[in-house]
Amino acid sequence: MLLPAESQLQFTPDMSICRILNGMWQVSGAHGRIDPAAAVQNMFDYVDAGFTTWDLADHYGPAEDFIGEFRRQLVATRGAEALTSIQAFTKWVPQPGPMTRPIVEHNIAISLRRMGVDTLDLLQFHWWDYEDSNYLEALTHLSQLRDEGKLKHLALTNFDTAHLHIITEHGIRVVSNQVQYSLIDLRPEVRMVPFCQENNIFLLTYGTLCGGLLSEAYLGQPEPRSGVLNTASLRKYKQMIDAWGGWELFQELLQTLQQIATKYGVNIANVAVRYILERPTVAGVIVGVRLGVADHHTDNARVFAFTLAPEDHEHIQAVLVKSHDLYHMIGDCGDEYRR
Ligand SMILES: NC(=O)c1ccc[n+]([C@@H]2O[C@H](COP(=O)([O-])OP(=O)(O)OC[C@H]3O[C@@H](n4cnc5c(N)ncnc54)[C@H](OP(=O)(O)O)[C@@H]3O)[C@@H](O)[C@H]2O)c1
């Protein structure tokens, strides 16, 4: 089944993306064993179905190499023209410290080589420590590398609104910020979304399915112990649910989502993705893919088959008002990563 036209978004003047991106943290090794050959074969299924956009990072194990191998196989089996149908968004997550031009250039060259490209479609920059202002130097060099053709577009991940503001004030152009955004974690709505609306910056979201917790698989289930949660993603977002309001309230949310899902003939995961996809400034929701292990792409295609009605929002809101204020507890986007 091919995705409908509305699954695509004109992300930049030169690039259209699928609004459900395939997230590759799940091949890093922290989510079970991945067989490289099966994983790359599985990538064809996603792209053939219309899920053409990949989210990866320099530190997601073999993710960048998988893109390189997938591209080689795509050319070998379908010709070079087939490459124009895919987009691969990587990240650079350096340790804080000096950010000279040779350091920046060297690291970008590694991603270019691994992915087998002359130009990165999108480079999303992460920074661990705001007290080290070298992030501005890194971004200045990255902007130059973009202007020289090493990247098509520059973006960020996990920056908070205050630092996104500083970056834009420095005249550094970024097209998007990748942040955690879900029915459980609505922190972006406090400051990030309004700022992005004013400054024409897109959001790409992760954690939108809470690693799979936002699905029928956990509806009516007793609270899982950490030993049962077999991926890094599930463990991470279970902690987020604990902070948000706990398992009992989460069950109430799952029940509400199921009632909405039943109305549209879809499932809980579809409603959870659709909810975030309909928020302002959200260009796309990244859904993690355990390539060659579990494949939900046919199911996730249904996200584009319905829209949420005002009464659905009211029912969801009636549960969300009972949750804790994560912005107050954790801070703005990405503050959980700051030392
Ligand atoms: N910038 C950052 O700091 C950052 C941080 C985290 C993630 N990310 C990005 O975001 C991506 C998403 O990762 P995430 O950890 O946030 O996970 P997620 O997308 O919230 O959850 C992914 C998991 O959800 C389950 N799933 C997917 N579709 C489903 C469906 N229709 N029904 C039921 N379950 C479904 C699958 O579980 P099973 O495989 O078990 O079936 C899948 O592995 C990552 O790969 C990465 O690209 C970025």
The ligand as a MOL file (V3000), in Angstrom:
LIG
                    3D

  0  0  0     0  0            999 V3000
M  V30 BEGIN CTAB
M  V30 COUNTS 48 52 0 0 0
M  V30 BEGIN ATOM
M  V30 1 N 17.2660 13.4070 19.3940 0
M  V30 2 C 17.2160 12.5700 20.3930 0
M  V30 3 O 17.7720 12.8070 21.4720 0
M  V30 4 C 16.4380 11.2950 20.2530 0
M  V30 5 C 16.1430 10.5160 21.3780 0
M  V30 6 C 15.3840 9.3660 21.1990 0
M  V30 7 C 14.9530 9.0080 19.9290 0
M  V30 8 N 15.2750 9.7700 18.8470 0 CHG=1
M  V30 9 C 14.8250 9.4090 17.4780 0
M  V30 10 O 13.4840 9.0210 17.5250 0
M  V30 11 C 13.3390 7.6720 17.0730 0
M  V30 12 C 12.2060 7.0500 17.8160 0
M  V30 13 O 12.6900 6.4500 19.0030 0
M  V30 14 P 11.9480 6.4230 20.3800 0
M  V30 15 O 12.8820 5.8230 21.3350 0
M  V30 16 O 11.3970 7.7540 20.6660 0 CHG=-1
M  V30 17 O 10.7990 5.3470 20.1560 0
M  V30 18 P 9.2760 5.4840 19.6870 0
M  V30 19 O 9.2250 5.9500 18.2900 0
M  V30 20 O 8.4890 6.2160 20.7130 0
M  V30 21 O 8.8490 3.9590 19.7680 0
M  V30 22 C 9.2690 3.0560 18.7940 0
M  V30 23 C 8.6600 1.6930 19.0750 0
M  V30 24 O 7.2610 1.7850 19.0740 0
M  V30 25 C 6.7080 0.5690 18.6650 0
M  V30 26 N 5.7470 0.8280 17.5820 0
M  V30 27 C 5.9190 1.4920 16.4270 0
M  V30 28 N 4.7890 1.5350 15.7290 0
M  V30 29 C 3.8620 0.8630 16.4440 0
M  V30 30 C 2.4970 0.5450 16.2380 0
M  V30 31 N 1.8410 0.9630 15.1640 0
M  V30 32 N 1.8570 -0.1780 17.1880 0
M  V30 33 C 2.5000 -0.5920 18.3070 0
M  V30 34 N 3.7930 -0.3160 18.5600 0
M  V30 35 C 4.4650 0.4080 17.6280 0
M  V30 36 C 7.8390 -0.3180 18.1640 0
M  V30 37 O 8.1290 -1.2770 19.1700 0
M  V30 38 P 8.6490 -2.7700 18.7990 0
M  V30 39 O 9.8300 -2.5870 17.9480 0
M  V30 40 O 8.9750 -3.3300 20.1490 0
M  V30 41 O 7.5050 -3.4560 18.1260 0
M  V30 42 C 8.9880 0.6660 18.0020 0
M  V30 43 O 10.2410 0.0770 18.2260 0
M  V30 44 C 14.7270 7.0580 17.2610 0
M  V30 45 O 14.9560 5.9660 16.4310 0
M  V30 46 C 15.5920 8.2320 16.8920 0
M  V30 47 O 15.6860 8.3420 15.5020 0
M  V30 48 C 15.9970 10.9160 19.0090 0
M  V30 END ATOM
M  V30 BEGIN BOND
M  V30 1 1 1 2
M  V30 2 2 2 3
M  V30 3 1 2 4
M  V30 4 1 4 5
M  V30 5 2 4 48
M  V30 6 2 5 6
M  V30 7 1 6 7
M  V30 8 2 7 8
M  V30 9 1 8 9
M  V30 10 1 8 48
M  V30 11 1 9 10
M  V30 12 1 9 46
M  V30 13 1 10 11
M  V30 14 1 11 12
M  V30 15 1 11 44
M  V30 16 1 12 13
M  V30 17 1 13 14
M  V30 18 2 14 15
M  V30 19 1 14 16
M  V30 20 1 14 17
M  V30 21 1 17 18
M  V30 22 2 18 19
M  V30 23 1 18 20
M  V30 24 1 18 21
M  V30 25 1 21 22
M  V30 26 1 22 23
M  V30 27 1 23 24
M  V30 28 1 23 42
M  V30 29 1 24 25
M  V30 30 1 25 26
M  V30 31 1 25 36
M  V30 32 1 26 27
M  V30 33 1 26 35
M  V30 34 2 27 28
M  V30 35 1 28 29
M  V30 36 1 29 30
M  V30 37 2 29 35
M  V30 38 1 30 31
M  V30 39 2 30 32
M  V30 40 1 32 33
M  V30 41 2 33 34
M  V30 42 1 34 35
M  V30 43 1 36 37
M  V30 44 1 36 42
M  V30 45 1 37 38
M  V30 46 2 38 39
M  V30 47 1 38 40
M  V30 48 1 38 41
M  V30 49 1 42 43
M  V30 50 1 44 45
M  V30 51 1 44 46
M  V30 52 1 46 47
M  V30 END BOND
M  V30 END CTAB
M  END
